[in-house]
Amino acid sequence: MITCSGDSTIKIWDFLSTACTYTFKDHSQPVWDVAFHDTGDFFASASMDHLSKIFDVNVGKCRSSLRGHVDSVNAVQFQPFSNIVATASADKTVSLWDMKTSLCVQTFYGHNNALNDVCFNMMGDKLASCDADGIIKIWDVRMVKEKATYDSG
């Protein structure tokens, strides 16, 4: 199990013994979200320090920093069975990153407020993002465009 905290740390826990097995202290501000890669060998983090980071669980180190957002990164998720990471930011954008190169491969614009979360569908071809206004947008990752907008209000 993995947890993140306002104290800027990320902890990996042994679920059976309820003991912390490793603490990562690589962020300089609160960490809002963490997500494991499908293999379990890597995880990504989202932090108020404007960064998302990729960590290698096997060596216990930060492998790379994903730089490009100009405000807090509030959510992170891996595209199923790939090396693509999605980040949602308070800068009102969703970005897709190549985990191997640490480069941003696509940015989606269209929200009018800070993003709270991002989520891929099971096939990985669609991406949902939600913002502080209660707006949900569905993005077609293959066509690099917005598919639909929903107002939860």
N, C-alpha and C positions, 0 to 999 in steps of 0.2 A: 504494500500500500504506500501511496505517496501523498504528502500534504504540503501546502504552501502557507505562508504566514505574513502578517503585517510587520513582523520583525526582520523581514528580508531573507528569511531562510526557507529552504526546501528540505524536507526530511523523508527518508525512506524508512519504513517500519516493517518489522517482522510481525505479521498479522497474528501468528499463533502465540508468540511470547509477549506481544504488545510492547516490544522494546524498539527504540530507535536504533537502526543499524548504521545510518550515515546521515550527516548534515551537510548540505551544500550552502555556502555563504558567498555566492558569486554576484548577487544583485546588491545594489546600493540603496534601494527603496523597496516598499512592500511588494510582495509577489502575489498576484491575484489569481493565477490559474496555472495548472500543470496538466500535462497529458502524456500518456505513454504511447510510444510507437507500437504497432501491432506485434513486432517481434519481442517487445519487452526489454530490448537492449538499450534503447534510447528513450529520453523524455524531453519535452519542450516546456518552457516556462514563459509566463507573461507577467511583466512587471511595470510598476509605476515609473521606473527609471527610463522608460521609452524603449526598452529592449525586450526581445524574446531571445532565449538562449537554448541551445541544444546540448544535452548532457549525455555522456556515455556511462551507463550504469556499471558496465564491466570494469572500467578503470577508475570510476568515481571522480570524473573530471568534466568540466565544461569543455565541450568540443568546439563551439562557435557561438558568436553573438550575431543576431539578425538585426542590423541597424537600418533605419529608414523612417520609422514612425516619428512624428514630432510631438507626440503626447503619450500618455500612459497606454501601454498595451494591456488590455483588460481580459482577453481570452485567447486561447490557443487550442488548435486541434490538428491532428495528422489526417491527411486524406487516406482512406483505407487502402492498405497494401501498396503504399508508394512512399517516396521520399519527399513529398510535398507537405509543407506545414502552412496552415492558415492562421492568421492573426487578426484580431479585431481590436481597434484602437479608439481612444477618446478623440483622435484626430479625424474621426468620421469615415475612416477607410477600413476596408478589408484587404489584406495583402496575402499573396501566396509566395512561399519561399521554397527554394530547392535546398534541402537539408545538406546535400553533398557539397554545394558550392557556396552556401550562405547568401545567395543572391536572390533578390526579389524578382519573381518571374511575371507577376501580374498584380495590379492594384485595382480594386473596385471602388468607384465613387458613386454617391447617390444618396447617402444618409445626410440628414440635416442636424444630427445631434450625436453625441458620443455613443460608441458601440459598446454593448454589454456582453455579447456572446456571439459565437460563430459555431456552426455545426455542419458537417458533411452528411449527405445521405449515405446509405450503405454501399451504393455503387460508386460513390465518389465523384459523380458527374454534376451534382448540384450542391450548392452551398447556401445555407440560411444564415442570415445575420439579423440581429435585433438591436435597436437603439433605445436611448433613454426616453424618447417620445412614444414608445410602444409600437414603433413601426418595424415590421419584419419584411425583409427582402429575400427573395430566392434568386440566386445567381446560377446561370448555366456556365459551368467552368469550361466546357468544351467550346462554347461559342463566345466566351468572354463578354457576356452581357447579362443585364438584369432580366429575369424571367417573369417575376411577379412581385407586387408589393401588397402587404396586408397591414391594416391599422387595427391593432388589438383593442383600441378604445371604444 
